[in-house]
């Protein structure tokens, strides 16, 4: 339950940073905050990070349009599956192939 609540908070934050017009939010500041968020996410306990990644998929239908796309892509954008697979070269290779196919 807590992972879902935190996923919603992160989703709102990411939607704001990604979709706010440049004349309202300095793009460089937005990128800086996304980089900090990415670093914070990477530092999470791996078990909780797994729950959080799964929670993004659960909450994605709560959003629509561009916001839904932002939420759907949070784990992908921050390479969170790769963070979890850091000690598993086979899984990292799988994820790299999936990422290449998606591009």
C-alpha atoms as a printed R data frame, in Angstrom:
    type eleno elety resid chain resno      x       y       z
1   ATOM     1    CA   UNK     A     1  0.000   0.000   0.000
2   ATOM     2    CA   UNK     A     2  2.760   2.481   0.891
3   ATOM     3    CA   UNK     A     3  4.493   1.787  -2.441
4   ATOM     4    CA   UNK     A     4  1.318   2.756  -4.298
5   ATOM     5    CA   UNK     A     5  1.000   5.974  -2.320
6   ATOM     6    CA   UNK     A     6  4.628   6.889  -2.963
7   ATOM     7    CA   UNK     A     7  4.258   5.943  -6.640
8   ATOM     8    CA   UNK     A     8  1.394   8.453  -6.897
9   ATOM     9    CA   UNK     A     9  3.529  11.173  -5.289
10  ATOM    10    CA   UNK     A    10  6.387  10.462  -7.698
11  ATOM    11    CA   UNK     A    11  3.937  10.365 -10.614
12  ATOM    12    CA   UNK     A    12  2.528  13.793  -9.745
13  ATOM    13    CA   UNK     A    13  6.050  15.165  -9.408
14  ATOM    14    CA   UNK     A    14  7.113  13.694 -12.761
15  ATOM    15    CA   UNK     A    15  3.977  14.933 -14.517
16  ATOM    16    CA   UNK     A    16  4.697  18.422 -13.215
17  ATOM    17    CA   UNK     A    17  8.348  18.323 -14.287
18  ATOM    18    CA   UNK     A    18  7.631  16.756 -17.682
19  ATOM    19    CA   UNK     A    19  4.490  18.577 -18.751
20  ATOM    20    CA   UNK     A    20  4.798  22.084 -17.305
21  ATOM    21    CA   UNK     A    21  5.442  24.728 -19.950
22  ATOM    22    CA   UNK     A    22  8.977  26.070 -20.211
23  ATOM    23    CA   UNK     A    23  7.752  29.592 -19.495
24  ATOM    24    CA   UNK     A    24  6.459  28.396 -16.097
25  ATOM    25    CA   UNK     A    25  9.258  26.002 -15.115
26  ATOM    26    CA   UNK     A    26 12.879  26.424 -16.139
27  ATOM    27    CA   UNK     A    27 13.777  23.329 -18.196
28  ATOM    28    CA   UNK     A    28 17.259  23.149 -16.660
29  ATOM    29    CA   UNK     A    29 15.764  23.144 -13.168
30  ATOM    30    CA   UNK     A    30 13.339  20.392 -14.207
31  ATOM    31    CA   UNK     A    31 16.180  18.242 -15.545
32  ATOM    32    CA   UNK     A    32 18.174  18.821 -12.375
33  ATOM    33    CA   UNK     A    33 15.242  17.698 -10.237
34  ATOM    34    CA   UNK     A    34 14.689  14.608 -12.421
35  ATOM    35    CA   UNK     A    35 18.349  13.695 -12.047
36  ATOM    36    CA   UNK     A    36 18.062  14.028  -8.275
37  ATOM    37    CA   UNK     A    37 14.899  11.926  -8.259
38  ATOM    38    CA   UNK     A    38 16.650   9.267 -10.318
39  ATOM    39    CA   UNK     A    39 19.520   9.178  -7.873
40  ATOM    40    CA   UNK     A    40 17.121   8.921  -4.930
41  ATOM    41    CA   UNK     A    41 15.230   6.076  -6.601
42  ATOM    42    CA   UNK     A    42 18.437   4.159  -7.294
43  ATOM    43    CA   UNK     A    43 19.351   4.414  -3.610
44  ATOM    44    CA   UNK     A    44 16.136   2.756  -2.413
45  ATOM    45    CA   UNK     A    45 16.146  -0.674  -0.821
46  ATOM    46    CA   UNK     A    46 15.883  -3.160  -3.699
47  ATOM    47    CA   UNK     A    47 12.819  -4.892  -2.250
48  ATOM    48    CA   UNK     A    48 10.958  -1.617  -1.935
49  ATOM    49    CA   UNK     A    49 12.125  -0.504  -5.375
50  ATOM    50    CA   UNK     A    50 10.543  -3.682  -6.825
51  ATOM    51    CA   UNK     A    51  7.254  -2.812  -5.110
52  ATOM    52    CA   UNK     A    52  7.460   0.757  -6.382
53  ATOM    53    CA   UNK     A    53  8.111  -0.315  -9.982
54  ATOM    54    CA   UNK     A    54  5.096  -2.624  -9.803
55  ATOM    55    CA   UNK     A    55  3.006   0.169  -8.277
56  ATOM    56    CA   UNK     A    56  3.623   2.448 -11.272
57  ATOM    57    CA   UNK     A    57  1.900  -0.137 -13.488
58  ATOM    58    CA   UNK     A    58 -1.029  -0.283 -11.054
59  ATOM    59    CA   UNK     A    59 -1.588   3.489 -10.968
60  ATOM    60    CA   UNK     A    60 -1.029   4.215 -14.670
61  ATOM    61    CA   UNK     A    61 -4.750   3.765 -15.558
62  ATOM    62    CA   UNK     A    62 -5.615   6.544 -13.085
63  ATOM    63    CA   UNK     A    63 -4.148   9.061 -15.551
64  ATOM    64    CA   UNK     A    64 -4.957   9.940 -19.131
65  ATOM    65    CA   UNK     A    65 -3.249  11.357 -22.195
66  ATOM    66    CA   UNK     A    66  0.278  12.621 -21.830
67  ATOM    67    CA   UNK     A    67  0.183  12.220 -18.050
68  ATOM    68    CA   UNK     A    68 -0.563   8.517 -18.432
69  ATOM    69    CA   UNK     A    69  2.391   8.145 -20.781
70  ATOM    70    CA   UNK     A    70  4.687   9.882 -18.278
71  ATOM    71    CA   UNK     A    71  3.580   7.559 -15.470
72  ATOM    72    CA   UNK     A    72  3.797   4.457 -17.666
73  ATOM    73    CA   UNK     A    73  7.415   5.324 -18.513
74  ATOM    74    CA   UNK     A    74  8.774   6.263 -15.089
75  ATOM    75    CA   UNK     A    75 10.533   2.944 -14.440
76  ATOM    76    CA   UNK     A    76 11.847   2.877 -18.016
77  ATOM    77    CA   UNK     A    77 13.013   6.505 -17.939
78  ATOM    78    CA   UNK     A    78 15.021   5.994 -14.778
79  ATOM    79    CA   UNK     A    79 16.378   2.527 -15.745
80  ATOM    80    CA   UNK     A    80 14.874   1.104 -12.557
81  ATOM    81    CA   UNK     A    81 14.708  -2.491 -13.785
82  ATOM    82    CA   UNK     A    82 18.400  -2.187 -14.625
83  ATOM    83    CA   UNK     A    83 19.094  -0.972 -11.098
84  ATOM    84    CA   UNK     A    84 17.455  -4.128  -9.763
85  ATOM    85    CA   UNK     A    85 19.385  -6.316 -12.201
86  ATOM    86    CA   UNK     A    86 22.781  -4.743 -11.513
87  ATOM    87    CA   UNK     A    87 24.250  -8.049 -10.284
88  ATOM    88    CA   UNK     A    88 22.662 -10.194 -12.991
89  ATOM    89    CA   UNK     A    89 24.441  -9.893 -16.373
90  ATOM    90    CA   UNK     A    90 21.893 -12.123 -18.117
91  ATOM    91    CA   UNK     A    91 18.973  -9.974 -16.957
92  ATOM    92    CA   UNK     A    92 20.857  -6.795 -17.899
93  ATOM    93    CA   UNK     A    93 21.375  -8.172 -21.416
94  ATOM    94    CA   UNK     A    94 17.646  -8.972 -21.626
95  ATOM    95    CA   UNK     A    95 16.728  -5.484 -20.512
96  ATOM    96    CA   UNK     A    96 19.143  -3.932 -22.992
97  ATOM    97    CA   UNK     A    97 17.567  -5.948 -25.827
98  ATOM    98    CA   UNK     A    98 14.086  -4.855 -24.718
99  ATOM    99    CA   UNK     A    99 15.228  -1.242 -24.543
100 ATOM   100    CA   UNK     A   100 16.756  -1.492 -28.059
101 ATOM   101    CA   UNK     A   101 13.553  -3.024 -29.432
102 ATOM   102    CA   UNK     A   102 11.501  -0.230 -27.890
103 ATOM   103    CA   UNK     A   103 13.601   2.505 -29.520
